[in-house]
Amino acid sequence: MSFAQGNSMPRAGGICHAQLKGELEQLLCPTGEHIDEDENLFDYGLDSLQIMKFLQQWRGAGVSVKFEQLVLQPTLHGWRKVIDEASRHCETVA
């Protein structure tokens, strides 16, 4: 997983939204299907270990998100909102 490298917009705290979707689709949809932004990621087979790997990568990109936040909003749309909010908080504090 390498979120900070993409050039697509929009981006939050070094995490590109399009790249996030691509990473999730690669992980959860090996047959090439697309993730619906409002579908529960657990229904696609996401598990807690995979969430922890995402969190570790995001922290490396400077975005501090809690595990519970992602579990409570387990959709791509929900994750984008959580990431955007965390990024805004980081910018306000900095």
Solvent accessible surface area in square Angstrom, and as a share of the most:
residue,aa,sasa,rsa
1,M,87,0.39
2,S,44,0.29
3,F,0,0.00
4,A,47,0.36
5,Q,132,0.59
6,G,19,0.18
7,N,142,0.73
8,S,55,0.35
9,M,142,0.64
10,P,80,0.50
11,R,81,0.30
12,A,7,0.05
13,G,33,0.31
14,G,22,0.21
15,I,0,0.00
16,C,1,0.00
17,H,17,0.07
18,A,53,0.41
19,Q,43,0.19
20,L,0,0.00
21,K,50,0.21
22,G,35,0.33
23,E,30,0.13
24,L,0,0.00
25,E,25,0.11
26,Q,139,0.62
27,L,69,0.34
28,L,19,0.09
29,C,6,0.03
30,P,118,0.74
31,T,117,0.68
32,G,56,0.53
33,E,96,0.43
34,H,138,0.62
35,I,4,0.02
36,D,73,0.38
37,E,54,0.24
38,D,100,0.52
39,E,79,0.36
40,N,54,0.28
41,L,0,0.00
42,F,74,0.31
43,D,113,0.59
44,Y,53,0.20
45,G,48,0.46
46,L,8,0.04
47,D,66,0.34
48,S,63,0.41
49,L,115,0.57
50,Q,35,0.16
51,I,0,0.00
52,M,91,0.41
53,K,102,0.43
54,F,1,0.00
55,L,0,0.00
56,Q,134,0.59
57,Q,59,0.26
58,W,0,0.00
59,R,121,0.44
60,G,73,0.70
61,A,27,0.21
62,G,50,0.48
63,V,1,0.01
64,S,76,0.49
65,V,1,0.00
66,K,128,0.54
67,F,60,0.25
68,E,103,0.46
69,Q,71,0.31
70,L,0,0.00
71,V,54,0.31
72,L,144,0.71
73,Q,69,0.31
74,P,22,0.14
75,T,28,0.16
76,L,0,0.00
77,H,87,0.39
78,G,4,0.03
79,W,0,0.00
80,R,36,0.13
81,K,107,0.45
82,V,8,0.04
83,I,0,0.00
84,D,39,0.20
85,E,97,0.44
86,A,14,0.11
87,S,7,0.04
88,R,132,0.48
89,H,115,0.51
90,C,47,0.28
91,E,123,0.55
92,T,113,0.66
93,V,107,0.61
94,A,118,0.91
